[in-house]
């Protein structure tokens, strides 16, 4: 029995949407699982080659076993080999962790026919990740708003105007997400909370309409960026370069180190070039990722199941989604 899934990268926060808004990005993790044997082993390629984590602590494993536990599957501790390749930069604020967790949960669901809904996968992955801003777009694609309510986690797709484009400049160094979160204060003045609320609303409306004034305000965050920006060498210069080239604004992608700008489509090429040039002036060769259209969410590419798990006559069922 085996399954293969494909999960996109994501950029979260987008300024004022701290811990609740994210958008899928056109970089991908592809993972497959083959059941059998004892324990879980993981084979990593691409950007994942740099990951040095024991298999039992790996995010693929945690997602896989959490999905099994949620479904009450006896195979939660059974044997499996997971093979994964990715071109998502690791530790740079592009949702590499969320993609791995989602992939692990979806692999378990597909290979073991657990019957979990995407809403349940979102709940499982959010519990492991700690917040849904990267997990939701990785699952659903596009831009997504996710909030915790007394009834549970609620997600809703957001409209993104075709008149705007996201440009993400990724430096060749990661940022420690745990350290970045530890840098945040425990409390903020009420006046700052009011500003944060208004700018979060501006982000949702600005994405939908492409209104530059709203997006400019939304990308000027007060909740997390002021406390994290100093950790990213070249941050101020890159943001200034993006704005000088015509972007509505620029900010950290997630906790960084990547920087995301939102620009009018007709200025996107100039903005991207300016961001890369600003980092080069600081001695850093960054990579540019362009988000020119809506990116789909996670998909199950293929799954095969042994006849003993079905009532079909054939020995193997192939399901292509």
N, C-alpha and C positions, 0 to 999 in steps of 0.2 A: 504494500500500500504506500502510495506517495502522493505528494501535492506540490504545486509550485505557485508562488504568489509574486505580485509586483506592487511595490508601494512607493509613492513619491516622497520627495523631500518637502519641507515646508518652512515658511518664514513666519514667525509669530510676533505678537505684540503690535508690530507696525506703529510703534509710538504709543499712543494712548490706550490701545487694546490689551493692556497688560494681563497676561494669563488667561485671556478669554477669546482673542481673535487671532486667527492664523490663515495663511493662504498656501495652497499646494504649489510646489515649484517643480519645474521640469528637470529634475534629477531623480534617479531611480535606484532602488534596492530590489534585487530579484533573489528570492530564496526558495529552496526546495527542501522537502523532508522525505526521507525513506524510513519507514518504521521497521523495527526489528532489533534484536540484540538486547544488550543491557546498558542502561545509562544513556546520556545524551552526549554526542560529540558534534563539534561544529568546525566546519572548514570555511575559512574566510578568504575572499579575494578582493581586488580593487582597493578602495579606500579603507575597507575593513581589515586589510592586512596589518595595519598598525595597531589594531586592538589587541590588548594583552589581558584577557580576563579568563578565568577558569570557566569551563563549559557550564558548570552547575550554577554559576553566578551571572552568566551572560544574559543579556536582555532578551535574546531569542528564546532561551530556555525559560526565563521567567514568564514571558508571554505565553509560550506553549503550555507550560504547566498550569498557569492561572486559568487558561481557557478550559483545560481538562477538568480542573477542580470546579469551575463554575457549572460545568455540565454533569458533574458527578461521574466522570469517566474513569474507569479503573486503570486506564493506561497512563494516568497522570505521571507516574514514576517509571513508566516503561522505557524501552530502548528506542532511540531514534538518531539518525544522522541528518544534520541540517547543513546544507551547503548554501552559501550566500555570497553574492558579488554586488558591489555598490559603487556608484560614482558620486555619492553624497559626501561632501566634506565632513569629517568627523570633528565634533567639538567646536564648530564655528557658528552655531546658531541657525542651522538649517534642518533641524529635526531628525538628525541621524538616530538618536536614541528612540524617539517616538516611532520611526519607521521600523526599527528592529523589533520593538515590542509588538506593534501591530502585525508585522510579518509572522512572528512566533505564534500569536493567538490565531491568526487566520490559517496558518499551516495546520495547527491542531484541529481547528474546526473542519477544514476541508478533508484532511487525511483520515480523521476518525469519524467523520459525518456527525458532528456534535449538534448541528442544527441551531447554532447561535446566531442571533440577529446582529446586524451592524450596530444597533444601539447597545447590545450587550458587549460586543467587542470594544466599543468606545468606553463603556464603563470599566471593563477589565483593564484596558490599556491606561486609562486615566488614573486608576488606583495605583498602578505601578509607577507611572510617570510623575504623578503628583498634581498635574493640571492638564486641561484638555486642549490648550491652544495649538499645539503641534499635532496632537493625536487626531483631532476631528478632521482637519483638512487632509491628513494622510489617509484617513478612511473614506471620507466623502468627496474629496477633491474640491477645487475652487476655494473661495473664501468662506470661512465658517465662524459664526459666533456661538460660543458654548458658555452656559452658565449653570451653576449649581442652584437647585431649588429644593424646597422641602420634599417634593415628589421625586427628586432625582436629577440627573444631569439632562439638560435640554440643549440641543444644538439646532441651529438654523443657518441655512446657506445665505450668504450675502451677495448682493448684486455688485459687480465690478464694471464700471464704465469702460466701454471699448476705446474711449479717448485717452486713457492713461496706460502707462506701462511701468512695471517695476524693474529696477536695475539693482542687482546685488553684487557688490564688490567683495570678494572673499580673499583675505590675506592667507599666506601659507603658515599661519600659526593659529592654534586653537585658543579658546578662552575657557577657564575652569568654571563650569556652570555653578558648582556648589559654592565656590568662592564669590562668584558674582551675586548669588542670592544672599550670601552671608553679609555682603556689603550694604544691603538694603536696611533702612531704619525700621524699627518696630512700630513707630507711630509717625504721623504727619499732622501738621496743623489743619484745622477744619477748612481754612481758606484754600489750601492746596488740594484738598479732597474735592472741593467745589470745582476748581479748575480741571482736575482730572476727569470728573464726571462729564463736564461740558465738552472736553476734547475727545472723550470716547464716543460721545454722540456725534461729534463732528467727523470722526473717522468713518463711522458707518454711513453717514449721509454723503461724505466726500467720496468714498469709494464708489457709491452708487451713481453719483452725478458727475464725478470728475471735477467738482468745484475746487479750484486751486486754493482759495482762501481757507476753506474748511480743512483741506488736506494739510496745508501749511501749519495750521493750528494743531491738528491731530498728531502730526509727526514731532511736534515740540513737546515731548512728554515731561511730566513732573514727578511721576511715581517711581520710575526705576532708572531711566537713562542718566539723570544727573549724578547718580551714585555709582554708575558702572563705566561711564565714558572714559574716565582716567585710566582704566585698565587696558584700553585698546590704543596702542601706539598709532598715531596718525589720524585718530578719529576726527578731531576738529578740522584738520586740513581737508580730509575727504568730504565731510559734510559741507564745508564752505565751497569746495570745488563743485559739488553737485548743484548746490543752490545757484552758484555763479553761472553755471551752464544752462540754467533754466528749469531745474527741478523744483517742484512745490516744496520739497523738504527731503531730509534724509535722517536716518536714525539707525540704531542697532537692529540687526536681525536677531530676534531672540535675545540672548544675553551677549551676542557677539561671538567671535570677533568680526563676522561679516557685517557690512553696512548696507542697508537697503534704502534706495531713493525711489520716490514716485514722481514721475514726470509726464508732461503732455507727450503723446506719442510722437509728434513731430520734432521733439527735442531730445528724445531718448538716446539717440546715437551720440549726441554731443555730451549728454550727462554721463553716460557710461564711460566715454573716453576720458572725461575730466576726472572722474573718480579714480580710474586706473593710473592716470598721470600723476595725481596728487600723491598716491601711495608710492609710485615710483620715485618721486622727488624725495621721499623719506627713506629710500633704499629698499622698498618692499615691492616685490613683483606679485601683484594680486591678480585674481581671475575674475572675469565678469560673467555673470549669469543673467540672461534676459528673460523676463516673464512677459511674453507677448500675447498670450491667450490663456483661457481657462485650462487648467491641468486636471485631468481625471484623477479620481481617488484610487484606492487599492483595488486590485482585481485578482481573482483566482484564475491563473492562466490554464492550469490543468490539474486534474485529480484522477487517480486510478484507485480502484478498490477491489479487493479479493472477492470472489464469488461467494465465499462463506458469509459475507456481510450483506448479501443481496438475495433476491429471489429470481434474478435473471438467469438465463441459460448460459450466457457467455461467462468465461472465467474472469474477465476483467471488464470493468465499465470505465470508459473514458468520457469525462465531462469537460468540455471546453466552454469557458465563460468569457 
